[in-house]
Amino acid sequence: MTENTSNTPRRRVLSGMRPTGRLHLGNYMGALYNWVKLQHEYECYFFIADYHALTTDYADPSQLKQNIFEIALDFLSAGLDPKLCTIFVQSHVPQHAELHLLLSMITPVSWLERVPTYKDQQEQLREKDLATYGFLGYPLLQSADILVYQPDFVPVGQDQVAHVELTREVARRFNHFYSPKRIVPGGNGSSAAVEPDPNYLLLPEPEVLLTPSPKLPGTDGRKMSKSYGNSILLSELDGDVHVKLQGMSNGGQRPTQHDPGDPDICPVGDMHRLFSEPIVLEHITTGCRTATIRCDECKFAAANSINRHLHPIRQRRQELEENPDKVWEVLDQGAVRAAARAEQTMVALRAATGLSRDRSGVRMDRSATRPEDQKDIRDLADFKDWWGLAPALLSRNLREVWRKNIVPVGTALKQDTEGVWLTLNNRRVFVAVATQNAGEESWAFSVKPKSYEILVLLCWQEDLQIRDFVIPQKLYVAPWTSAKKAAGKNNINFEVARVEGRYVLQLPDSAAIDITDTEAEYDIIGN
């Protein structure tokens, strides 16, 4: 393994498997073999999808826990290293179910009904009652599995690319409703448009990571599957592999052993291409085409090659079977790490959807808590004589009103310098004041070119109401840095404007930043 000497965070990958029992060579070559490689290059999360197992097998979960253990053994014995990746059980991280429920509120039913595998599996599994929401909604649960970790990539084969598209559509729809917005100027005389800001998407759309998915037939020539009874398990014993290979189809070739064959269209040839050394592959290829090697000899050689590849996997599996506590410890620790990452996503999503576990965004009914003759705290009609004051005096007065009357009680702030307060963790909060430009829905600010972690903009309207925007640095850091550089020793002059019902921050020579959703959001000061 090569050490990552760069300070750049590794890009994130997420994938999972349903626990249907011990894995076979098709599972291994189709996914697990590639996962083992990916863990050295990416920040990887690999999970056992036990919720998904219940979407079709809900009537009999008697083998579910055993199957979870079996697949965990296969994950670890095949080479997944808990020091390099996070391995966990889906249901052990409750954020999967929480996000699935949240996404179900915005996802049209028609999107789920059009998923190709929905009707296909209903047709193939007629003996099961799949007229359930769980089965209809399993693609959305897959989307939640992915999006809760905000991965850069989802590793799939070419035939699975379409499966990721629903996840991308769901993320796009969620961002349309809830992500911070930006104003996009219209072209050719068209009006400006409001769209999710691509720099601050709550649910970034994951990309497909195409991974090799070689052809690996079962012993009957069809796709390898335990339901077909044609699979070879990773944990298969040497002798059993030989028995299964001897019964393997040769694709209907070589009616007699004197007839030449074509290993390129033979299922046994596929096994050789994946598991045999080049010298063995060359020997059986020449022998098959010249009829100088019998099929049973070819199959015997293929079984040897498979056993050679599986030997270290079986050996690691045996060691783990003798120490099952170690396997469960890996899953427990993986669940803790996975939940910590998933919770980062859910904190932001709960806040955006009004489900946060604090009191942010709650505006008190002042009429119920104050005397009838007392106005709302943001109504400064009693201070209308201040409107024409010099900017410095006006700012000082309104900042004092802001700190005493508007900032929520209990918010920890300590004044540092004129207009600057410090939070408990010493983040700098700068409060700037502006009165509404005459006849316009805009406010002009002039601020010293310094850095602030939080910017509070007090916009005093002509109706003498104050609008207070509490803007985290992440929303404005890049254009602010550019404006500081351009301003030199001069102030940074910028504007807040109301555009199509939204409030935008317009810094010099930069795209407009939608700050509507930051109004009165004082919870960021305490975080």
SVG drawing of the C-alpha trace seen along z (x, -y; Angstrom):
<svg xmlns="http://www.w3.org/2000/svg" viewBox="-53 -63 57 101">
<polyline fill="none" stroke="black" stroke-width="0.4" points="0.0,0.0 1.3,-3.4 1.0,-6.2 -1.1,-9.3 1.4,-12.1 -1.0,-14.8 -3.1,-16.9 -6.0,-16.7 -8.8,-14.6 -9.4,-11.3 -12.6,-11.2 -15.4,-9.1 -16.9,-5.9 -20.0,-4.0 -21.4,-0.6 -23.2,2.3 -24.4,5.9 -27.6,7.7 -26.9,10.5 -28.1,13.5 -25.6,15.9 -22.0,16.8 -20.6,14.9 -19.8,16.7 -17.2,16.0 -19.7,13.8 -20.2,11.5 -16.4,11.5 -15.4,10.6 -18.4,8.3 -17.8,6.1 -15.8,7.3 -12.5,7.8 -12.7,4.1 -13.6,2.9 -10.4,4.3 -8.5,2.2 -10.6,-0.9 -9.9,-1.0 -6.3,-2.0 -7.2,-5.0 -10.5,-6.3 -12.3,-6.9 -14.6,-3.9 -17.8,-2.9 -19.0,0.7 -22.2,1.9 -24.3,5.0 -27.8,4.1 -30.0,6.0 -33.0,3.6 -32.9,4.5 -33.0,8.2 -36.3,7.6 -37.9,5.9 -38.3,9.4 -37.7,11.8 -39.7,10.1 -41.9,13.1 -38.9,15.3 -36.0,13.4 -34.8,16.5 -31.5,16.7 -30.9,12.9 -28.5,12.6 -26.5,15.7 -26.3,14.3 -25.0,11.0 -22.2,12.8 -21.4,14.9 -21.1,11.9 -19.0,10.1 -16.6,13.1 -16.4,12.9 -15.8,9.2 -12.9,9.5 -11.4,12.7 -11.4,11.3 -9.2,8.4 -11.3,5.5 -9.3,3.9 -11.2,2.1 -8.1,-0.1 -8.5,-1.3 -12.3,-1.3 -15.5,-1.4 -17.5,1.8 -20.9,1.8 -24.5,3.1 -27.1,0.8 -29.7,1.1 -27.0,0.3 -26.9,-3.3 -30.3,-4.8 -29.7,-7.8 -30.3,-5.5 -33.9,-5.0 -34.3,-8.6 -33.1,-10.0 -35.2,-7.4 -38.3,-8.7 -37.4,-12.3 -36.7,-11.6 -40.1,-9.8 -41.8,-13.1 -40.5,-14.6 -40.2,-11.7 -43.0,-11.1 -44.5,-7.6 -44.2,-7.5 -40.4,-7.7 -40.4,-4.5 -42.9,-2.7 -40.8,-3.3 -37.6,-1.6 -37.1,1.4 -36.3,3.9 -39.6,3.1 -41.8,5.0 -39.1,7.5 -38.6,8.8 -42.4,8.9 -42.6,11.2 -39.6,13.3 -40.7,13.7 -44.4,14.4 -44.4,16.8 -43.8,13.8 -46.2,11.0 -44.3,7.9 -47.2,5.5 -45.7,3.6 -44.4,0.1 -41.0,1.6 -40.5,3.2 -41.8,0.2 -39.5,-2.0 -36.4,0.0 -34.7,-2.2 -35.4,-5.2 -33.8,-3.4 -30.8,-2.8 -30.7,-6.5 -30.7,-7.3 -27.9,-4.7 -25.8,-6.6 -26.7,-10.3 -26.4,-10.1 -22.6,-9.8 -22.4,-12.4 -20.0,-10.1 -18.1,-11.3 -18.5,-8.0 -20.7,-4.9 -18.7,-1.9 -20.9,0.0 -20.5,2.0 -21.8,0.7 -25.1,2.5 -25.8,0.8 -25.3,-2.9 -29.0,-3.5 -29.5,-2.4 -27.6,-5.5 -29.6,-7.9 -32.6,-7.8 -30.3,-8.8 -29.1,-11.8 -32.7,-12.8 -33.8,-12.6 -30.8,-14.7 -31.6,-17.2 -35.2,-17.5 -34.2,-17.8 -31.7,-20.6 -34.3,-22.4 -36.5,-22.7 -33.9,-23.1 -30.4,-24.0 -29.1,-27.6 -30.0,-29.5 -28.2,-31.9 -29.5,-34.4 -28.5,-33.7 -28.7,-36.7 -31.0,-36.2 -29.6,-36.3 -31.0,-38.0 -33.3,-40.2 -34.8,-37.4 -35.4,-37.9 -33.0,-36.6 -33.6,-33.1 -33.2,-31.5 -31.4,-28.1 -29.6,-26.0 -26.1,-27.2 -23.8,-24.4 -21.2,-25.4 -23.5,-24.7 -25.7,-21.7 -27.0,-19.9 -27.0,-16.6 -24.3,-16.6 -25.1,-14.3 -22.7,-11.3 -20.9,-10.2 -20.7,-6.6 -17.3,-5.0 -17.2,-2.4 -15.4,0.7 -14.5,3.9 -17.2,6.5 -15.8,9.5 -18.0,12.2 -18.2,15.0 -20.7,17.8 -22.1,20.3 -21.5,24.0 -24.4,24.3 -23.3,21.4 -25.9,19.0 -25.1,16.0 -23.7,17.3 -26.5,17.2 -27.3,19.2 -30.9,19.3 -29.8,21.2 -27.8,23.6 -24.8,23.0 -22.5,21.0 -19.0,21.6 -18.6,20.1 -15.5,18.2 -15.5,20.6 -15.9,23.7 -13.5,26.6 -10.9,27.7 -12.6,31.0 -16.0,29.4 -14.6,26.9 -13.2,29.8 -16.5,31.6 -18.4,28.5 -15.9,27.8 -16.1,31.3 -19.9,30.8 -19.5,27.4 -20.9,26.7 -18.6,26.3 -21.1,24.3 -22.3,27.3 -18.9,27.6 -16.8,30.6 -19.3,33.4 -16.3,35.8 -12.9,35.1 -11.4,35.4 -13.3,32.2 -11.6,28.9 -13.3,26.2 -13.2,22.4 -12.2,21.4 -13.4,17.9 -17.1,19.0 -16.7,21.7 -17.7,21.0 -14.6,22.9 -12.5,20.7 -14.0,17.7 -12.8,19.2 -9.3,19.7 -9.1,16.1 -9.9,14.8 -8.0,17.2 -5.3,19.0 -1.7,18.0 -0.8,16.9 1.2,20.1 -1.8,22.3 -4.2,20.1 -2.0,20.5 -1.7,24.2 -5.5,24.8 -6.2,22.4 -3.9,24.2 -5.0,27.6 -8.7,26.9 -8.4,25.5 -6.2,28.4 -8.2,31.0 -4.9,32.1 -6.4,31.6 -9.6,33.2 -12.3,31.1 -11.9,32.9 -8.2,31.9 -9.1,28.3 -11.7,28.3 -9.2,29.9 -6.7,27.1 -9.4,24.4 -10.3,25.9 -6.6,25.8 -6.4,22.1 -9.5,21.2 -8.3,23.1 -5.0,21.4 -6.7,18.0 -9.1,18.9 -6.6,20.5 -5.5,17.3 -9.2,16.2 -10.3,19.5 -7.4,19.4 -8.3,15.9 -11.9,17.0 -11.1,20.0 -9.1,17.7 -12.1,15.3 -14.5,18.1 -12.5,19.2 -12.7,15.6 -16.3,14.4 -16.0,11.6 -13.5,9.9 -15.9,9.9 -18.7,8.3 -16.2,5.8 -15.4,4.7 -19.1,4.2 -19.7,2.3 -16.8,0.0 -17.7,-0.5 -21.3,-1.5 -19.9,-4.1 -17.7,-5.7 -20.5,-5.5 -23.1,-7.1 -20.7,-9.9 -20.3,-10.7 -24.0,-10.2 -25.0,-12.5 -23.1,-15.4 -25.4,-15.1 -28.5,-14.8 -27.8,-17.8 -27.8,-20.0 -30.8,-18.3 -32.9,-18.6 -32.1,-22.3 -33.1,-22.8 -36.4,-21.0 -37.4,-22.4 -36.6,-19.2 -33.6,-20.5 -33.4,-19.6 -33.0,-23.2 -35.1,-26.3 -33.6,-28.0 -36.0,-29.6 -38.8,-30.0 -40.2,-33.5 -42.1,-34.2 -45.7,-35.7 -44.8,-39.0 -48.4,-39.9 -48.7,-37.0 -45.6,-37.7 -45.5,-41.5 -48.0,-44.2 -50.4,-45.2 -48.8,-48.6 -45.3,-47.2 -44.2,-46.5 -42.2,-43.6 -38.5,-43.7 -37.6,-44.2 -40.0,-47.2 -37.8,-50.3 -40.5,-52.9 -39.7,-54.4 -36.2,-55.2 -37.3,-56.8 -35.3,-60.0 -32.1,-57.9 -32.7,-57.5 -30.8,-60.6 -27.9,-60.1 -24.3,-60.0 -23.4,-56.4 -21.0,-55.8 -23.5,-56.9 -26.4,-55.1 -24.3,-51.9 -23.4,-52.2 -27.0,-52.7 -28.5,-49.9 -25.8,-47.5 -26.7,-48.2 -30.4,-47.6 -29.5,-44.4 -27.4,-43.0 -29.9,-43.9 -33.2,-43.2 -32.8,-41.0 -30.1,-38.5 -31.8,-35.5 -31.4,-35.3 -28.5,-33.0 -26.5,-33.6 -22.9,-33.7 -21.2,-36.8 -18.4,-39.0 -17.7,-42.3 -14.1,-42.6 -13.8,-45.8 -16.3,-48.3 -18.8,-46.2 -17.0,-42.9 -18.1,-40.2 -16.5,-36.9 -18.3,-33.6 -17.4,-31.0 -15.0,-29.4 -13.5,-32.8 -15.1,-33.1 -15.3,-36.8 -18.8,-38.1 -19.0,-41.5 -22.3,-43.4 -22.8,-45.9 -25.7,-48.4 -27.4,-50.0 -30.6,-51.9 -32.7,-51.2 -31.8,-53.1 -34.5,-55.6 -37.1,-54.2 -35.2,-50.9 -35.3,-47.5 -31.5,-47.6 -29.1,-48.4 -25.5,-49.7 -22.8,-48.6 -19.2,-49.8 -17.0,-47.5 -13.3,-47.4 -11.4,-44.7 -10.9,-42.2 -11.8,-38.5 -14.9,-37.5 -16.2,-34.0 -19.8,-35.3 -21.3,-38.4 -24.4,-39.9 -26.1,-42.4 -28.8,-44.7 -31.0,-46.0 -33.2,-48.9 -36.2,-49.2 -38.2,-52.4 -41.1,-51.0 -38.6,-51.0 -38.5,-47.2 -35.1,-45.6 -34.1,-42.5 -31.1,-40.7 -29.1,-38.2 -26.6,-36.0 -24.3,-34.7 -21.7,-32.0 -18.3,-32.5 -18.7,-29.5 -21.3,-31.4 -19.1,-34.3 -15.5,-33.5 -14.2,-33.3 -15.7,-36.6 -14.9,-38.3 -11.3,-37.3 -11.2,-38.7 -12.9,-41.9 -10.4,-42.4 -7.5,-42.0 -9.1,-44.5 -10.0,-47.0 -6.5,-47.2 -6.7,-49.8 -10.1,-51.0 -13.4,-49.7 -15.3,-46.9 -18.5,-48.3 -21.3,-45.9 -25.0,-45.7 -28.0,-43.6 -31.0,-43.6 -34.4,-42.0 -34.8,-40.1 -38.0,-38.2 -38.8,-37.9 -35.3,-36.7 -32.6,-38.6 -29.1,-38.5 -25.7,-39.6 -23.8,-41.3 -20.1,-41.5 -17.9,-43.3 -17.3,-41.5 -18.9,-38.3 -22.1,-36.4 -25.0,-37.2 -25.3,-35.1 -28.8,-34.2 -28.9,-34.9 -32.7,-34.7 -32.5,-31.5 -29.9,-33.1 -32.4,-35.6 -32.3,-35.4 -30.4,-32.1 -28.5,-32.7 -28.0,-29.0 -24.7,-29.1 -23.3,-31.5 -23.6,-28.8 -22.3,-25.9"/>
</svg>
